[in-house]
Structure formats: C-alpha cells, structure tokens
Amino acid sequence: MKTLKKEELKKMIDGDEEFKLIDVLSKDAFEKKRIPGSVNIPVDEDFEEKIKEKYPDKDTKIVVYCASFECHSSPKAAEKLDEMGYTEVYDYEGGIRDWEEAGYPLEGEEF
C-alpha cells in the first residue's frame, strides 16, 4: 500500500494531476469537515459496490483519507481497493487532523 504525506497531497490538489480523493468516514463526519474536492464513500457502507459503480476504470488514481494517523478507516479502504484490483491507490494517513493542523483549507458545515 502506498501512502502520501500532506505536502504530496497538497501538490496533487494544486496541480493539474488527475485523481479521485475519497473521504471514507461517515456521511455526518464528511458533511462537517472535509478536504476540498473530495467525495464521500464510507468504508463500512457498501464500499466495494459504490467504488465499482463510480470508478469502473481500475487504473483510476485514487487517494483515500480518514480522520487522523490513529484512524484505521483509510488503510482498510486502501486495502480493499488493492484487493479489488485498482492499480494506483494511495492512503493519506494523516487525514483531516493532519491537513487542518498544517493550515490547509477545509470545507463543510464547520467552515
């Protein structure tokens, strides 16, 4: 499983790189606070089905994230994506907390 640091993800977002950013937390958590440009596909709610439907191309570059380094949802999601045959899967391990502590922009009900 490949991982990303906040600086690498920020560079990808700011650049012209084509990738999908997926928040794997609950819908409630996503609505409160999220990294701009991300979509919500909770890891515990028909994750595999929703991924196949939304991103049928297994070569799609996908970055998943959750709440923090202590959260295990994004590694779980990245592992599922690997098992499903996706070839470019990255886990942004620091998640929302790491992103916010760096002073990077967030969006949602709290902002």
C-alpha positions in Angstrom: 0.0 0.0 0.0 1.3 3.4 -1.0 1.0 6.3 1.4 1.1 10.1 0.9 2.2 12.9 3.1 0.2 16.2 3.4 2.7 18.1 1.2 2.4 15.5 -1.6 -1.4 15.6 -1.5 -1.5 19.4 -1.4 0.8 19.4 -4.5 -1.5 17.0 -6.3 -4.6 19.1 -5.5 -2.9 22.3 -6.5 -1.5 20.8 -9.7 -3.2 19.5 -12.8 -2.9 15.9 -11.7 -6.0 13.7 -12.4 -7.0 11.7 -9.4 -10.0 10.9 -7.2 -9.9 12.0 -3.5 -12.2 9.9 -1.3 -13.2 10.6 2.3 -14.0 7.2 3.8 -15.6 8.4 7.0 -19.3 8.6 7.8 -21.6 10.9 5.9 -22.1 13.0 9.0 -18.3 13.5 9.5 -17.9 14.3 5.8 -20.6 17.0 5.9 -19.0 18.6 9.0 -15.4 18.8 7.7 -13.6 17.6 4.6 -10.7 18.3 2.2 -11.9 20.4 -0.7 -12.6 18.3 -3.9 -13.2 15.1 -2.0 -16.2 12.7 -2.4 -17.7 10.6 0.4 -17.7 6.8 0.1 -17.8 5.4 3.7 -15.7 2.3 4.0 -18.3 0.5 6.1 -21.3 1.1 3.8 -21.2 -1.0 0.6 -17.8 0.5 -0.2 -16.8 -2.0 -2.9 -20.2 -1.7 -4.8 -20.0 2.1 -4.7 -16.4 2.2 -5.9 -17.1 -0.2 -8.8 -20.1 1.9 -9.8 -18.4 5.3 -9.6 -14.9 4.4 -10.8 -15.1 1.3 -13.1 -11.6 2.0 -14.5 -9.2 0.1 -12.3 -6.3 2.4 -13.4 -8.0 5.4 -11.8 -5.7 7.1 -9.4 -7.4 7.1 -6.0 -6.4 8.7 -2.7 -8.3 7.8 0.4 -8.3 9.5 3.8 -10.0 9.4 7.1 -9.7 11.3 10.4 -6.1 11.1 11.6 -3.0 8.9 11.9 -4.8 6.9 14.6 -7.9 6.2 12.4 -7.9 2.8 10.6 -10.6 3.5 8.0 -8.4 4.7 5.2 -5.8 1.9 5.4 -8.8 -0.5 5.4 -10.3 1.2 2.3 -6.9 1.2 0.5 -6.5 -2.5 1.2 -10.0 -3.2 -0.2 -9.1 -1.2 -3.3 -5.9 -3.1 -3.8 -7.8 -6.4 -3.4 -10.4 -5.2 -6.0 -7.5 -4.7 -8.5 -7.1 -1.0 -8.5 -3.6 -0.2 -9.6 -3.0 3.4 -8.2 -4.2 3.5 -4.7 -2.8 5.9 -2.0 -3.6 6.3 1.6 -3.2 9.8 3.1 -2.7 8.6 6.6 -2.7 11.9 8.4 -6.3 12.6 7.3 -8.4 15.6 8.3 -6.5 16.3 11.5 -3.1 16.4 9.8 -4.5 18.6 7.0 -6.1 21.0 9.4 -3.0 21.3 11.6 -1.0 22.2 8.5 -3.3 25.2 8.0 -4.6 23.8 4.6 -8.2 24.7 3.6 -11.2 22.6 4.6 -14.8 22.8 3.7 -18.1 21.7 5.3 -20.6 22.8 7.9 -17.9 23.8 10.4 -16.4 26.3 7.9 
